[in-house]
Amino acid sequence: MAARTLTLGKALNEGLRKALEADPKVLIMGEDVGRLGGVFRVTDGLQKDFGEDRVIDTPLAESGIVGTAVGLAIRGFRPVCEIQFDGFVFPAFDQIVSQVAKMRYRSAGHVALPITIRIPYGGGIGAVEHHSESPETYFAHTPGLKVVTCSNPADAYSMIQQAVSCDDPIVFFEPKRRYWDKAEVDTDAAPAPLWTARVARAGTDVTVITYGPSVRTCLEAAAAAESEGRDIEVIDLRALSPIDWGAVVESVTKTQHAVVVAEAPVFASLSAEVAARISERCFYSLEAPVLRVGGYSTPYPTSRVEEDFLPDLDRILDAVDRSLAF
């Protein structure tokens, strides 16, 4: 067993290093990923060890980064693109939705694009506009893309390697306010399949379905609820497209109550899709409507009031109480 205590950011760094070592066709490209090592230091030291031809500092042009990755992937490379902040991805949106997502379908399966697009996302770091978005729904809604997000160092280490080795394009969301969370990572352990959810905490009263940065918040809410006799099960989706509906249905069928939690605004969101599917598949098991806790339908606020925007323990526990009150 090779257990080490790593931050989530360092676990990603180690996972990317393994991917570079395992396949000479893997490239990392993005703004400041080389000499600086990324604004969050996720690629720190990789250019020094693997050279400027494999860890490439690009111009400040997200459309150009992803467009170049399309050409590289067609020629047999496995590019890993870093979008420096979530709000910067939109200049590349046309490339991702019109080209990356459609190439395999357009070519009748003859052309694969094994591209990984890394996006730090979510709030909680006191950043300015365009640095605290939650754009995951746009990409989960797009056929041809797979979308995943890690919530802890162990998953970060294994999931980034699995994403890079996948022959389909993957949008890999990284919860930026969790980059400094620490946990033990067994680098020799066999990883769970990439498209499976995990039970982050077992419980019997209510299922809380969440992902990414909100997993830790939900676990803290579950710990607080325990003192009041509430036994909350927390499901970490991990994959946002495709979603492991089997794990979700199994848990909700058991608890008969469901609350969906995410930082993104709830209207027309991934949370809405999860709530709708639960209502369809667990209708006769539910003892209460599926409730959602998320951001409000406003642009992301200034850092002074972002804690009022983000789901917190009080809002999650209030939803749990309302669900159990039915």
Secondary structure, DSSP 8 states (H G I E B T S, - for coil): --EEEEEHHHHHHHHHHHHHHH-TTEEEEETT-SSS--TTSTTTTHHHHH-TTTEEE--S-HHHHHHHHHHHHHTT-EEEEE-SSGGG-GGGHHIIIIIITTHHHHTTTS-----EEEEEE-S-S---TTSS---HHHHHTSTT-EEEE--SHHHHHHHHHHHHH-SS-EEEEEEGGGTT-EEEEETTS----TT--EEEE--SSEEEEE-TTHHHHHHHHHHHHHTTT--EEEEE--EEES--HHHHHHHHHHHS-EEEEEEEESTTSHHHHHHHHHHHHSTTT-SS--EEEEE-SSS---GGGHHHHS--HHHHHHHHHHHHH-
